[in-house]
């Protein structure tokens, strides 16, 4: 499969599987700082999608706006 043929959903599923395989546990929110809004898997998936499609940050956010 071509690298540009991957959809964001496929990339997100792969990152979820990877995080489960390495047994990644998110840190619980402490009393300090802003609470987390997105999972680590989601942020990594966005970065991978941006890299594969060679988009700017703004283009990625615009394309994934309704995801």
Backbone bond lengths (Angstrom), bond angles and torsions (degrees), N, CA, C in turn:
res aa  C-N    CA-C-N  psi(-1)  N-CA   C-N-CA  omega(-1)  CA-C   N-CA-C  phi
1 X - - - 1.453 - - 1.526 108.42 -
2 X 1.294 115.32 137.69 1.448 120.19 177.89 1.520 109.99 -69.35
3 X 1.318 115.40 148.92 1.453 118.65 -178.51 1.520 112.19 -65.98
4 X 1.322 117.76 -27.57 1.458 119.61 178.54 1.522 111.70 -83.34
5 X 1.338 117.13 -6.21 1.446 121.24 -179.96 1.518 113.10 -84.72
6 X 1.314 117.39 -4.35 1.465 120.48 179.99 1.522 110.03 -82.51
7 X 1.308 115.53 132.96 1.458 119.46 175.65 1.527 108.74 -86.98
8 X 1.324 115.31 167.35 1.461 118.93 -179.77 1.524 110.92 -64.40
9 X 1.321 117.19 -37.12 1.469 120.17 179.77 1.525 111.29 -62.13
10 X 1.330 116.71 -39.56 1.462 120.09 178.42 1.522 110.64 -65.68
11 X 1.314 116.56 -43.08 1.467 120.39 179.20 1.520 110.21 -63.56
12 X 1.326 116.98 -41.04 1.461 120.78 -179.97 1.531 111.23 -64.24
13 X 1.326 117.04 -41.39 1.468 120.31 177.85 1.525 111.01 -63.90
14 X 1.326 116.55 -40.04 1.471 119.87 177.78 1.528 111.70 -64.11
15 X 1.318 116.92 -41.41 1.468 118.88 179.08 1.528 111.05 -68.09
16 X 1.330 117.64 -36.37 1.466 119.49 176.06 1.525 110.88 -61.93
17 X 1.339 116.59 -44.39 1.468 120.41 178.33 1.524 111.05 -62.25
18 X 1.323 116.23 -41.74 1.454 120.37 179.94 1.527 110.86 -62.63
19 X 1.330 117.07 -45.05 1.462 120.28 -179.41 1.525 111.25 -65.56
20 X 1.331 117.59 -35.23 1.464 120.00 176.46 1.520 110.98 -68.10
21 X 1.330 115.63 -37.82 1.457 119.92 -178.68 1.530 111.57 -66.71
22 X 1.322 116.74 -37.76 1.458 118.62 178.71 1.535 111.53 -86.99
23 X 1.330 115.13 1.51 1.463 122.56 177.13 1.522 111.92 57.49
24 X 1.313 113.99 48.54 1.462 121.28 178.88 1.525 109.33 -75.33
25 X 1.299 115.94 129.70 1.460 120.91 176.53 1.515 108.19 -117.84
26 X 1.311 115.19 129.41 1.461 119.04 179.50 1.517 109.24 -71.43
27 X 1.308 114.26 144.69 1.456 119.29 176.98 1.515 108.37 -70.75
28 X 1.305 115.08 139.88 1.459 118.34 177.31 1.517 109.06 -73.91
29 X 1.296 114.96 147.37 1.457 119.64 -178.97 1.516 109.96 -64.38
30 X 1.294 115.30 130.98 1.449 119.88 176.90 1.523 108.38 -94.12
31 X 1.263 115.82 -175.09 1.459 120.94 -178.85 1.525 111.60 -77.22
32 X 1.322 116.73 -11.49 1.457 120.00 -174.27 1.527 110.86 -104.61
33 X 1.315 115.56 144.03 1.452 120.96 174.22 1.519 113.94 82.24
34 X 1.294 113.38 176.27 1.459 121.10 179.86 1.527 109.85 -76.64
35 X 1.322 118.29 137.62 1.473 119.70 178.58 1.526 111.43 -66.28
36 X 1.312 115.82 149.86 1.461 120.36 179.83 1.512 110.70 -69.92
37 X 1.329 114.81 141.33 1.454 120.20 179.85 1.520 111.05 -105.95
38 X 1.349 117.32 -32.32 1.456 121.98 -175.90 1.524 110.31 -124.04
39 X 1.330 115.73 150.70 1.459 121.27 176.90 1.518 110.13 -72.65
40 X 1.324 115.76 156.03 1.462 120.77 177.73 1.523 111.31 -60.83
41 X 1.330 116.90 -36.54 1.461 121.20 179.95 1.528 111.43 -59.76
42 X 1.315 115.68 -40.58 1.457 120.98 -178.51 1.526 111.08 -66.18
43 X 1.316 116.67 -41.74 1.462 120.96 -179.48 1.525 110.56 -66.32
44 X 1.329 117.53 -43.22 1.463 121.59 178.50 1.527 110.05 -64.94
45 X 1.329 117.65 -39.62 1.470 121.25 179.42 1.528 110.75 -63.48
46 X 1.322 117.39 -40.10 1.462 120.62 177.38 1.525 110.26 -63.10
47 X 1.325 116.32 -43.44 1.460 120.16 179.37 1.532 111.09 -62.33
48 X 1.332 117.28 -44.13 1.466 120.74 179.33 1.526 111.33 -63.77
49 X 1.317 116.32 -42.29 1.460 120.97 178.49 1.529 110.53 -61.84
50 X 1.319 116.05 -42.53 1.457 121.37 178.54 1.525 110.53 -61.64
51 X 1.321 117.13 -42.53 1.457 121.63 -178.91 1.523 111.49 -68.29
52 X 1.331 117.24 -43.97 1.454 120.50 -178.90 1.525 112.63 -66.08
53 X 1.297 116.87 -39.74 1.469 121.13 -178.10 1.534 112.48 -86.48
54 X 1.313 116.77 -8.86 1.462 123.38 -177.43 1.529 111.02 56.04
55 X 1.326 114.45 47.48 1.464 121.78 177.96 1.520 109.66 -97.86
56 X 1.311 115.57 159.30 1.455 120.08 169.70 1.535 107.64 -80.73
57 X 1.304 115.00 168.25 1.465 119.49 -179.96 1.527 110.82 -59.64
58 X 1.307 116.18 -41.25 1.465 121.25 -179.26 1.529 111.61 -64.52
59 X 1.337 116.91 -40.60 1.463 120.94 179.71 1.526 111.60 -65.44
60 X 1.324 116.39 -39.26 1.472 120.17 179.08 1.517 110.34 -64.44
61 X 1.312 116.49 -46.51 1.469 119.30 -179.86 1.517 111.69 -63.33
62 X 1.325 116.64 -35.92 1.458 119.68 178.56 1.524 111.20 -68.23
63 X 1.331 117.09 -39.86 1.462 120.25 -179.82 1.534 112.42 -71.18
64 X 1.319 116.70 -35.13 1.470 120.79 -177.65 1.527 112.82 -96.09
65 X 1.296 117.01 15.48 1.462 121.62 -176.06 1.520 113.10 -56.93
66 X 1.316 116.70 -37.40 1.464 119.94 -175.21 1.522 112.77 -103.36
67 X 1.324 117.00 15.34 1.463 119.60 -179.33 1.502 110.15 -79.17
